[in-house]
């Protein structure tokens, strides 16, 4: 197992805000750094990994060499974009940090992510490459987002590279637009120098350089993290596409809002007409009826009414409630009243005599 001390240089210049690499260039690099740090610390527990930023117009060491993966992943969350890239100064600071590593048996390596234009000349880069090679520092460059840098980075790698057991110690990885930086890194010689798939031997079984047979929990956590990140990127891409398709929606909503008052006015008028129609056709019996007795039908509390008089009173009250003139005329017909009384089994003449006697 290779014993290494690795500094990861992150380009956090202003250009890294671009979204041509989902979700942004800086976030894509952060995901790749998670994979790289996990692989380096898993291969050998004595490996040390550190982070350094090259943007914001200054070089800053975010995390010194440490085997603690949690510290490394936490430090990535504090990186923010801004300023311009200074690649030469960043590599010089990394070389100085590797020189003062605690374990001198560790091999020295720098992995630099470059996503914005390099302002240094080819001569400066070649000079620096020769110096790093003299101090046995291997350098891997991940270049993306700027095709102008490819030629410069290739010249740098050609001068810093050296052969060990017929293998290159330094590599250049060019990630095209639309590709995932982390996925390309997994299949590259940077993590897979022996061509075994992921640097741990075994394709998907050794994803992120972690052997699930040795540490199944870490392998499962890393796999879940990658799946969540891919799902989040797909969701963000779908939302951005939907926003582009909904660009004409505000105008349509404005037209609909302008037409809404007319529709509402027509509905209100129709509802008002229906209400008025219901009031006109409402039966007269719906109105409260005042139960009053005619003066001629009022009797004293001590006076007893005959059955015939009670019948006449009930009929008149009923006719009074219905307020029908034809029925009022019928109630005034004595012959009809006598006939009704006879049908009810009441002798109208006897009842009339009784009333006269009283």
Buried (B, 14 or more C-beta within 10 A) or exposed (E): EEEBBBBBBBBBBBBBBBEEBBBBBBBBBBBBBBBBBBBBBBBBEBBBBBBBBBBBEEBBBBBBBBBEBEBBBEBBEEBEBEBBBBBBBBBBBBBEBBEEBEEEEBBBBBBBBBBBBBEBEEEBBBBBBEBBBEEEBBBBBBBBBBEEBBEBBBBBBEBBBEEEEEEBBBBBBBBEEEBBBBBBBBBBBBBBBEEBBBBBEEEEBBBBBBBBEEEEEBBEBBBEBBEEBBEEBEEBEEEEEEEEEEEEEEEEEEEEEEEEEEEEEEEEEEEEEEEEEEEEEEEEEEEEEEEEEEEEBEEEEEEEBBBBBEBBBEBBBEBBEEEEEEBEEEBEEEEEBBEBBEEEEBBBEEBBEBEEEE
